[in-house]
Amino acid sequence: MKTFIQVTWHHDLVGEPVEIISEIDSGIERRKIEVYRDGQVGFADSIREVRGSILSEGIMPTLEEINAQDEFTGKYITESEFEELWSRYVSTAEEDIR
């Protein structure tokens, strides 16, 4: 079963994303978007890893487990919301790296 999550990471770390958006299928991360404080975007899927983004190995934690950590605030999003974000952010990132 596919789920889609959007997680805000509350931190002051330089070079780490502040938003992580994932497509998860049967507990495995299939696609990921990482948005950085400066507006740059990284992403990963089964064939591409852009700006240091990589898919998580193994089974992803549940949204409840993610939200149990104080530095994360996550929510489920719909597949259509994910696809709209994927289309927007991936095209932006691809233009930036050309």
N, C-alpha and C positions, 0 to 999 in steps of 0.2 A: 504494500500500500504506500502510495506517495503522500508525503506531507511537505509543506513549504513553511519555512520559518524566517523571521526577520528579527535579528538580535542587535541591540545597541550595547556596546561595550564601554562602560564608564571608566576612563583611565586617563592618565597624563603621559603615557608612554609615547616617545617619539618613534615614528616609523611603524606603528601598529594600527590596524583598522579600528574605526569607531563604530562601524556597522557591518554586520555579516548577514548575508541573505543566502539561504541554502534550499536546494531541492534534495529531499531525502527519500529514498526508495527502499523499503524493507530494512530500515536502519542504516543504510549506506548512503553517504553523501555523493550525489551524482553531478551536481553543478553548484558553484559557489561564486558569489560576488562579494568583494571586500571594498568598502568605501573608507577612504582616509580623511583625516581632519582637513587636509589641504585641498580636498576635492578630487584627488587622484583615485583611480579605480583599478583594482586587480580582479581577475576572475580565473576560474579553472573549470574544466570539464574533462571528459575522458581523453581528449586529444590535445588540449592546450593548457598551459600554465602561464599566466601573464602577470607581471609585476610581483613575482614572488608568491602569488596565491597558489596553494595546492589543496587538493581534496584531502579530507581527513581519512586516516587509515582506520579500519575496523568499524565497529558499531558506534554510531553517534549517540551522545546522551539525549535523553528525552527533553522536551521543552521544560518540563517540570524540574528536572535536574539542573538544567541551565539556569532557570530563574531562581533556584535555591541558592545560587552564588550571588552575593551582594553586587558585584561589579557588572552583572548582566541583567538586561531587561528584554525579554523576548515575547513574540506573539506569533500565532499562526497567521499565514496569509493564504489567499486562494491561489490556485494554479494560474489563473489569468493575471492576477497581480504580479506573481513571480515572472511570468512570461513578459509582461510589460516592462518590468524592471530589468530583466535580462536583456531585452532588446535595446533599451535605452542605455544602460551602463556598458554593455559589451561594445556597442557601436562607438560610444564615446571613448572607451579605452583603446579600441583598435585605431581610431583616428589619431589619438595622442601618441601612439607608438610608431606611426608612419613617418 
